[in-house]
Amino acid sequence: MIAVANQKGGVAKTTSVIHLGVAIAELGKRVLLVDIDSQGHVAEGFGILADQLAAEMSAVIEGTKRITDIIIPNVRPNLDLAPSNARLADTELALVNVRFRELKMKRILEPVLDRYDYILIDCPRGLGLLTVNALIASHYILIPMAAEYYSMLGVSLVLKTVQSIKAEGNIDLAVLGLIPTRNTHTVHAREVVERTRAELGNQIRIFNPPVDESVRFKEATGQGKTVFELAPETPGAQAYRAIAKEIVHG
């Protein structure tokens, strides 16, 4: 189980979840995407209207549905989706008063662990209660980092949170790696990626190549498609497929 998280927004987190999920599924693995971001963008990325969902993750967290009740099967071959929408924001607030609230996600996902080779959790921006839940439930965290200065600074906070989770709630949590995203081939972007490799490369895996910024990702999202379907030749699409192979094959 892999939590995809960063305390900063705008780092292509959901784009990474969708495209890595599809790419890993293309390698013949059974994949479940779990969206715990109230924006509901994972569903939208597959052309599913999030605000029209009859049941989604908020109902599972509240206990009125089971995870198996809300999974949408085969959004792509080998790929299932546990979606969310705006109702999840209210649910997170209510979760504050629940006993053992940090273990909620772990218990929710237990019934489907043996059904999938990979479960990717799209966490909300920030390091709030739902993200902490995902980190306690997961074996790994994957960190997308936009190739810009402030995004690089935010990574250190994520790594500190990982150490706290390991010490207090999930000793097995490990950093799967960092994905440089939204790469623009500017001097600034190159310096950010090079500095990140210099400062963190001996501690965590930094995936290569970086995922280049491309309008094709936005165009694909607008059509409810992945960039693999719209423009598979783009460097960003090829980067996600290469990273997926590295995740699966080591």
C-alpha positions as CSV (number, residue, x, y, z in Angstrom):
1,M,0.0,0.0,0.0
2,I,1.4,3.4,-1.1
3,A,0.3,6.8,0.2
4,V,1.0,9.5,-2.3
5,A,1.4,12.7,-0.3
6,N,2.9,16.1,0.0
7,Q,2.1,18.9,2.4
8,K,2.1,21.4,-0.6
9,G,-0.5,21.6,-3.3
10,G,0.1,21.9,-7.0
11,V,2.7,19.1,-7.2
12,A,0.7,16.9,-9.6
13,K,-0.2,14.5,-6.8
14,T,-3.5,13.3,-8.3
15,T,-2.0,13.2,-11.8
16,S,0.7,11.0,-10.4
17,V,-1.7,8.7,-8.7
18,I,-3.8,8.3,-11.8
19,H,-1.0,7.7,-14.2
20,L,1.1,5.5,-12.0
21,G,-2.0,3.4,-11.2
22,V,-2.8,3.0,-14.9
23,A,0.8,2.2,-15.8
24,I,1.2,-0.4,-13.0
25,A,-2.1,-2.0,-14.1
26,E,-0.7,-2.1,-17.7
27,L,2.1,-4.3,-16.3
28,G,-0.5,-6.9,-15.3
29,K,-0.9,-5.9,-11.6
30,R,-4.2,-5.5,-9.9
31,V,-4.5,-2.0,-8.7
32,L,-6.9,0.0,-6.4
33,L,-6.8,3.8,-6.3
34,V,-8.3,5.2,-3.0
35,D,-9.1,8.9,-3.1
36,I,-9.2,10.6,0.3
37,D,-9.0,14.1,-1.1
38,S,-12.4,15.9,-0.9
39,Q,-11.8,17.5,-4.3
40,G,-12.7,14.1,-5.9
41,H,-10.3,14.7,-8.7
42,V,-9.3,11.0,-9.2
43,A,-12.9,10.2,-10.3
44,E,-13.0,13.3,-12.5
45,G,-9.7,12.1,-14.1
46,F,-11.5,9.0,-15.3
47,G,-14.6,11.0,-16.6
48,I,-16.7,10.2,-13.5
49,L,-18.7,13.1,-12.0
50,A,-17.6,13.1,-8.4
51,D,-20.5,15.2,-7.1
52,Q,-23.0,12.7,-8.6
53,L,-21.6,9.7,-6.8
54,A,-24.2,7.8,-4.8
55,A,-21.6,6.5,-2.4
56,E,-18.0,7.3,-1.8
57,M,-15.2,7.3,0.8
58,S,-17.0,9.6,3.3
59,A,-19.7,6.9,3.7
60,V,-17.0,4.3,4.4
61,I,-15.3,6.5,7.0
62,E,-18.6,7.2,8.6
63,G,-19.3,3.5,8.8
64,T,-22.5,3.5,6.7
65,K,-20.8,1.6,3.8
66,R,-18.0,-0.9,3.5
67,I,-15.1,-0.2,1.2
68,T,-16.3,-3.1,-1.1
69,D,-19.7,-1.2,-1.4
70,I,-18.2,1.9,-3.1
71,I,-15.4,0.5,-5.3
72,I,-16.0,1.2,-9.0
73,P,-14.5,-1.8,-10.8
74,N,-12.5,-1.6,-14.0
75,V,-12.2,2.1,-14.6
76,R,-9.3,0.9,-16.7
77,P,-8.1,-2.7,-17.2
78,N,-6.9,-4.2,-13.9
79,L,-7.7,-0.9,-12.2
80,D,-10.5,-0.2,-9.6
81,L,-11.3,3.1,-7.9
82,A,-12.6,3.9,-4.4
83,P,-13.7,7.5,-5.1
84,S,-14.4,10.6,-3.0
85,N,-16.2,13.9,-3.3
86,A,-16.8,17.1,-1.4
87,R,-18.7,15.3,1.4
88,L,-15.4,14.0,2.6
89,A,-14.4,17.4,4.0
90,D,-17.2,17.3,6.6
91,T,-16.4,13.7,7.4
92,E,-12.8,14.6,8.2
93,L,-14.0,17.2,10.7
94,A,-16.2,14.6,12.4
95,L,-13.4,12.2,12.5
96,V,-11.6,14.3,15.1
97,N,-13.9,13.1,17.8
98,V,-13.7,9.4,16.9
99,R,-11.8,7.0,19.2
100,F,-8.7,5.4,17.6
101,R,-9.2,7.9,14.7
102,E,-5.7,7.5,13.4
103,L,-6.3,3.8,12.7
104,K,-9.6,4.3,10.7
105,M,-8.1,3.9,7.2
106,K,-6.1,0.8,8.2
107,R,-9.2,-0.9,9.3
108,I,-11.3,0.2,6.4
109,L,-8.8,-1.2,3.8
110,E,-8.1,-4.5,5.5
111,P,-11.0,-6.4,3.7
112,V,-9.5,-5.7,0.3
113,L,-5.8,-6.1,0.9
114,D,-5.6,-9.6,-0.6
115,R,-7.5,-8.5,-3.8
116,Y,-4.8,-6.1,-5.1
117,D,-1.1,-6.1,-5.8
118,Y,-1.0,-2.4,-5.3
119,I,-3.2,0.1,-3.4
120,L,-2.4,3.8,-4.1
121,I,-3.9,6.4,-1.8
122,D,-4.4,9.9,-3.1
123,C,-4.0,12.0,0.1
124,P,-5.3,15.6,0.5
125,R,-2.9,18.5,0.5
126,G,-1.3,19.0,3.9
127,L,-0.5,16.7,6.7
128,G,-3.9,16.5,8.4
129,L,-5.8,13.7,10.0
130,L,-6.7,11.8,6.7
131,T,-3.1,11.9,5.5
132,V,-1.9,10.6,8.9
133,N,-4.5,7.9,8.6
134,A,-3.1,6.9,5.2
135,L,0.5,6.9,6.4
136,I,-0.4,4.7,9.3
137,A,-2.1,2.3,7.0
138,S,0.6,2.2,4.3
139,H,3.8,0.4,3.7
140,Y,5.3,3.3,1.7
141,I,4.9,7.0,1.0
142,L,5.6,8.4,-2.5
143,I,6.3,12.1,-2.6
144,P,5.6,14.1,-5.8
145,M,7.6,17.3,-5.8
146,A,7.1,20.1,-8.3
147,A,10.4,21.3,-9.7
148,E,10.3,24.7,-8.0
149,Y,11.9,26.1,-4.8
150,Y,9.0,26.2,-2.4
151,S,7.9,22.7,-3.2
152,M,11.5,21.5,-2.5
153,L,11.4,23.2,0.9
154,G,8.1,21.3,1.7
155,V,9.7,17.9,1.3
156,S,11.7,18.2,4.5
157,L,8.4,18.7,6.5
158,V,7.0,15.5,4.9
159,L,10.1,13.6,5.8
160,K,9.9,14.8,9.4
161,T,6.3,13.6,9.5
162,V,7.3,10.2,8.2
163,Q,9.8,9.9,11.0
164,S,7.1,10.8,13.6
165,I,4.7,8.3,12.1
166,K,7.4,5.6,12.2
167,A,8.1,6.4,15.8
168,E,4.5,6.5,17.0
169,G,2.2,4.7,14.7
170,N,3.7,2.6,11.9
171,I,7.3,1.4,12.3
172,D,7.2,-0.3,8.9
173,L,6.5,3.0,6.9
174,A,9.2,3.7,4.4
175,V,9.8,6.3,1.8
176,L,9.4,4.7,-1.6
177,G,10.8,7.7,-3.3
178,L,10.4,11.2,-4.6
179,I,9.1,12.1,-8.1
180,P,10.2,15.4,-9.5
181,T,7.1,16.7,-11.3
182,R,6.0,19.7,-13.4
183,N,9.5,19.9,-14.8
184,T,9.9,22.9,-17.1
185,H,13.5,22.6,-18.4
186,T,14.3,26.0,-17.0
187,V,17.5,26.9,-15.1
188,H,15.5,27.2,-12.0
189,A,13.8,23.7,-12.4
190,R,17.2,22.1,-13.2
191,E,18.8,23.7,-10.1
192,V,15.9,22.5,-7.9
193,V,16.1,18.9,-9.1
194,E,19.9,18.9,-8.8
195,R,19.9,20.4,-5.3
196,T,17.3,17.9,-4.3
197,R,19.4,15.0,-5.5
198,A,22.5,16.4,-3.8
199,E,20.7,16.9,-0.5
200,L,18.5,13.9,-0.4
201,G,19.8,11.4,-3.0
202,N,21.8,9.5,-0.4
203,Q,18.7,9.1,1.9
204,I,15.8,8.4,-0.5
205,R,15.3,7.3,-4.1
206,I,14.7,10.1,-6.5
207,F,13.0,8.8,-9.5
208,N,14.3,9.6,-13.0
209,P,13.4,11.0,-15.4
210,P,11.5,13.9,-14.0
211,V,7.9,14.3,-15.2
212,D,7.8,17.2,-17.6
213,E,5.1,19.8,-17.4
214,S,2.7,19.5,-20.4
215,V,-0.6,20.9,-21.4
216,R,-1.5,17.4,-22.5
217,F,-2.2,16.4,-18.9
218,K,-4.8,19.1,-18.5
219,E,-6.3,18.3,-21.9
220,A,-6.5,14.6,-20.9
221,T,-8.2,15.4,-17.5
222,G,-10.7,17.6,-19.3
223,Q,-11.7,14.6,-21.4
224,G,-11.7,12.1,-18.6
225,K,-8.7,10.3,-20.1
226,T,-5.1,9.7,-19.2
227,V,-2.3,11.2,-21.2
228,F,-1.5,7.6,-22.2
229,E,-4.7,7.6,-24.2
230,L,-4.4,11.1,-25.5
231,A,-0.7,11.6,-26.1
232,P,1.4,8.6,-25.1
233,E,4.5,9.9,-26.9
234,T,4.9,12.9,-24.6
235,P,7.9,12.8,-22.2
236,G,5.6,13.0,-19.2
237,A,3.7,9.8,-20.2
238,Q,7.0,8.0,-20.8
239,A,8.3,9.1,-17.5
240,Y,5.3,7.8,-15.6
241,R,5.6,4.4,-17.4
242,A,9.3,4.2,-16.5
243,I,8.6,5.0,-12.9
244,A,5.9,2.4,-12.7
245,K,8.3,-0.2,-14.1
246,E,10.9,0.8,-11.4
247,I,8.2,0.5,-8.7
248,V,7.1,-2.9,-9.9
249,H,10.4,-4.4,-10.8
250,G,12.7,-2.6,-8.3
